[in-house]
Amino acid sequence: MNPPPPAAPRARAGAARHHRLTASERDFFAQLTETVYANPFGSDHRRLSRLLGRDLPIDPISPANLYGELIPMLDERLTALRQRGLTRIDHFASEHQELMRQVLLFAGYQRHLHLFDRLIEPHSGTGEHTTDLRWLSQLLENLHADGFAPDEARRWVALYYQLRRAYFFIERAMIGRSAPMRQLRRALWNSVFTSDLRRYTLVLWERMQDFSTLLLGETGSGKGSAAAAIGRSGTIPLSHDGRGFTHGLDQTFIATNLSELSESLIESELFGHRKGAFTGATDHHEGLFARCDAWGTLFLDEIGDVSLPVQTKLLRVLQERRFTPVGSHQTRRFAGRVVAATNRPLTELTAGHGFRRDFFYRLSGNIIALPSLRERLADCPDELGELTGALLGRMLGESAASLHPRIMEALDELPANYPWPGNVRELEQALRRIILNGRYVPDALPDSSASATDPWLAAARAGSLDAAALLGGYCRRLYEQLGTYEAVAAVTRLDRRTVKKHVEQAHT
């Protein structure tokens, strides 16, 4: 007769059951992680509504503003787990450890938001700089106590900082509740973290340099703000000793407007030059590609205006991650990320007229189209008041609130459905003129008094112009106001080359 089986296996099985989550706990934690790891600017609020037990507003800017309300519910369940002796990831059954890893990471992040905000706000002009980072050591110790290895804990603190920066800058830079602006915020978040935050944290957080982004939009639509939001949201590692971050926030974003650089200087500015490379090169010069390291983002504005030879050299940088300073034979490596922008329409870029197709396809790993102000207002007219309040706040601080009603009265004097050809940039200048003069008369739509000094306008009012003269004069006045053929083309819906022809003929 065989002896009875030992009791040890039954004890281990009982211990394993004790380390498993209940069905209720598992369901809550699964819903929680599915909610908080989603794009915070997403449109699906149903999971968060179920967790909070109430209906949410239809279109809040971001449901992430409500994540703090989940903490009391989470603490109640974590307390119950601690009472069962489950305080670390490795205390749980293997099939539940990854879920609890995500839960504990969310809890640590949510409880330290205000501390990360102190690092971010000075760079937005809304806060005061602080150098007290002693709390970082405590945060690392908390993660160690939860069962995270030292290297993993440092990586997650860096990701905490990145997540908070991305949320902060995308929400602050991209104001508006219209559908086009909600879509833009979602696209910017995905440009930083991809559409799968879990995969990003596991695989891609150090590998986003090869994912270039191309921003398309009319002049004044906010491409620079969108680029800055991406650039300031990149990874910044925590130092090995855990006492600070390896890079300051001001070091992560480098911007240049290529249309402002002469053809003779653009290569030197981008790639650098050696002493004696050309007349006037009296010293070595580090170009923008050399100054942008693996944790930085280089923003190339007005990329559509660069010549074909420069496009060829930029293509090499994007393909091979290498460049050569002017006057040098030494090849250097570019380790950063590129974000570029242009006001040229997508159809022009892909047609191959003055823009290399292979350069376009290499540059456009991700394309984000910024909506014009007229598109935003067509979807949500109230966005004008919201945007006006935000712009006034940036200009004047807290005192701006008292001016808002009078400003809106002046804006209401504009023609119905005014198209805002200069977009947000024009609106910002309109606010300054209203503050100074009490009204805004768009330069592209002169008031009636201008006809006395403008022969073209007088002739147009008299009906004595043919179609070519009428269109040519209008294009020329728009060009004088907006400054580029592309901007005029966006307003008139004409091809850029056609606009240029009309403007040049109107001057003759």
Secondary structure, 3 states (H helix, E strand, C coil): CCCCCCCHHHHHHHHHHHCCCCHHHHHHHHHHHHHHCCCCCCCCCHHHHHHHCCCCCCCCCCHHHHHHHHHHHHHHHHHHHHHCCCCCHHHCCHHHHHHHHHHHHHHHHHHCHHHHHHHHHHHHCCCCCCCCCHHHHHHHHHHHHCCCCHHHHHHHHHHHHHHHHHHHHHHHHCCCCCHHHHHHHHHHHHHHHCCCHHHHHHHHCCCHHHCCEEEECCCCCCHHHHHHHHHCCCCCCECCCCCCECCCHHHCEEEEEHHHCCHHHHHHHHHCECCCCCCCCCCCECCHHHHCCCCCEEEEECHHHCCHHHHHHHHHHHHHCEECCECCCCCEECCCEEEEEECCCHHHHHHCCCCCHHHHHHHCCEEEECCCHHHHHHHCCCHHHHHHHHHHHHHHHHHHHHHHHHHHHHHCCCCCCCCCCCHHHHHHHHHHHHHHHCCCCCCCCCCHHHHHCCHHHHHHHHCCCCHHHHHHHHHHHHHHHHCCHHHHHHHHCCCHHHHHHHHHHHHC
